[in-house]
């Protein structure tokens, strides 16, 4: 079978790889239809992902069809069903797993990051990782996982209908946070430096948009909230400036959720943590309940899928797409790679 490899920083290849021998007990063999590239894949291509060794098959945003069922797979799963999957693993015994938060498992190995990914013609996965929806096509199935990361951040922030939420960063993960907050009935303010991404955020449910660099974001958020600040701030960029800004614009007794990994140490005026009695939380990956929530939102037509997808390419052009994305990261939200047809 064909597989796409990032062989070393800046280098890729399409190769012939051994096909899986078949699913074992509790597993399914999938024919991969489409895979999305995300920021972690771009970091791998650039040689900036410390979790990756080379060569690596990337890809954990998956649309696929069930090709074969292993023994013991429940009858609700059938050959030919279109599915997506949760790409994480869980050890079941670390503190996070014992608390029922396996998305933050200490020993997690994400598909395409710490282990071989899905950019191959066939993969074998446990059936328990699968999700399906009869109204989603391959493009939408491949967008589910990145949106779940934003949905999980909204859940971590205990977003409620009466809340005003600021989302910093309107890439695919930030758009998931915008869509997730909108799905809960909250008023959302989207912040980004790119006009096109702000337009996409508005189409995803943002009530207001602010272009950083063109306006004083903190002053505008104060104006929009009557001086109170937001109830919930979600940071989905990973810059020290937006890490600090999230604290600055959050109301007394509000919540701050960080998704983005800061690329360097962040210096804070910590008195705001105490004076405002803020809840400051991290958000990692997604939980199983986030997948159906995202799929329902996609099926509702309230997620601007066409605006989210920057380019669709065949596997043979996946390397070029990564090079183009690396050269102009602001010009891309998502690249989708077609692996096999219907």
Secondary structure, 3 states (H helix, E strand, C coil): CEEEEEEECCEEEEEECCCCCCCCCCEEEEEEEEEEECHHHHHHHHCCCCCCCCCECCCCEEEEEEEEECCCCCCCCCCCCEEEECCCCCCCCCHHHHCCCHHHCCCCCCECCCECCCCECEEEEEHHHEECCCCCCHHHHHHHHHHHHHHHHHHHCCCCCCCEEEEECCCHHHHHHHHHHHHCCCEEEEEECCHHHHHHHHHHCCCEEEEECCECHHHHHHHHCCCCCEEEEEECCCCHHHHHHHHHCEEEEEEEEECCCCCCCCCCCCHHHHHCCCEEEECCCCCHHHHHHHHHHHHCCCCCHHHHEEEEEEHHHHHHHHHHHHHCHHHCCEEEEECCCC
